[in-house]
């Protein structure tokens, strides 16, 4: 696969770069900093060397060839190195440190705050449609947009092994889960909650584990950057709204690979969840790469009226509904119209699988593929 430029802006100072495995952190950093001093803590011999004595980093940085940038891959494997890096940043003001990680769990518990704001946090997401020379919606819904998967000659095989990679190299290695079989079963069960309101009690019952265990498993998933929850939009609420968040796997292809399929599964139901998740991951990437301050949430009343996404910030306010259908029906617009009645300041958008741009009952209806292709950071949502 040819090298694809990413939208992530390069910070001017030291920074953390988080992102799930395979999202292209190493490739992006190699392109941005070809002359950097690199230390890969995934290599067993490198890991053993620095875990035994983290201060060896000082000897390497000061005694080695001059390098303006020092890159440490998978720094979460040795959180104690943050103390050393903090000291180096204080002593060597002209040097930048880039610390990558596919898990925030150990750093969150082991002391990211030790850097005291001297390194900003950035996140690399799967590809956005606008980053790719060619983007096909159906293929993205089936395979997702993880660079590691798209670059493989056998993308389905890579997706099938993707979750196992985390189970073996992160969950088991760090001992975060006592019963790996229960956790693997949970990964499948919670896939039925993708793009849905999360009911932890139901997931616990289906997974055959305790509710508090499911809560701990969800925390592991989020710390590994494999999943996220989006909250309910509650600003200036005029009616009672739901309290539970919605759950998403971070990539449509990963969701597809983990979701069991059987005779009772309707293709349109599976496709609808995958499409909503694909839009969600694009909106998260757009927010992460833009300089504006936006929040992503959803809206749902106690009576069940729901808008899939609300994007709210100082520079814009949008309500988005995603429909896996090729035509717009009157009932598809009701939730957006209800939200617009409560929040007349918002711009309502309906994204659907058709090919025409329509204005129906004061709601702009856009082909979802065109919307994703035109979604770029620091630009308003396509409309």
Phi, psi and omega in degrees: 000132181290156183294131182248128177290141182254156181279346184299120178285149181275119177296152183281338183241193177297148181204154168272140174236104178262159177169147178300160178304139174086003181276359172097023182299311182296317179298315181297316181291325177296322178290320184282324185229071185295336183262009186290152169280124187244137177229114184256107183281000172281340177285126186305318183290325177291317179300314180299319183297314184274332176291328177291322182209088182303332182292354174299338178298322179298314180299319182291315184290316183281322184272342183275184178300143181300129179222128181288332183232135175242123181251125174245112180276137177057052184296340180295345180290334178226079182302333181298341180292342180297326177298318180293316181296319178303315179296319180294321178298321179293322186275332187235083187294337182273002185252140179252142177243132177243119187245111182263157178197146175254007178209132178263000190296304184291325179292321180298324181269342186255358170119048172303327182296346179299336178278354170051044177077007181279353176226123180281165182253128175231154181231134175258126184257172169304167180308145163269152182303321183289346177279341187267139176300323175228137179228125177241121186299313183299321180292320179296323179291330182274317186254346186079193185226028175286126181306319179303321181286313183294332181279351184274144173290343179233072186300324181293324177294321179295317178298319181298328182267354189297311181296324179297326177302316179291319180301319184277314189271340181244300188294308180290317183301318183271352179067034183282340182232130182287317183246101184293332177294318177297321181292320178296321178293321177300320180302322178287314184298316183290344176296336177286348177266357180302128181066025180226163174295131186275121175247100186296324180297318178294318179297320179297317180296315181290329180277348180064041175225169181288157182300318181293332176291319177298318178301319178292320178298319179297322178296321177298314180302316182290322178293329177278359178068019180273342183207166179206162175239142175246137186277173176280140176283120186236002183298130176047044184295131180262349178218165181295133180241165180294166181244342185271143178283170171259152185247142177216138161287154191286347184215140182297324179292320177296318175303312180300321184289333182266340183281115176296148181234143180207183183299336182272355180275122177275132181304322182292330178290315178296317180294323179295317178294319179295319181294315179297320178295323179295319177294319180300315182292329175291318180295321178296318179294318179301317178294316183295325184269348181273154179278341178288163181256103181239155175239142177251128179211185173224170183231130179210125177276164178297337179276356175100005176283124189226136170249129189300314184219142171235122176252117187231131177193176181298331185257011179172159183210110183231148171240129185235134173242136183245126181234130179270057181218158184268358176221159181259123178256155181304322181292340178291341186263350190297318182295317178297322179292323177294319179293318179297326178294324179279329184229078182297345180285343187281160173254111181277136178228136171246125179255128184219175188270008178282186184244356184254144173270122188231153168243109184236117178053046178067017176244125178281123182250122187238144170299127187295326180295319178293320178301313182294321180294330184263359182279111181227146182301150178063017171238148177301155175304135182306136180203000000 
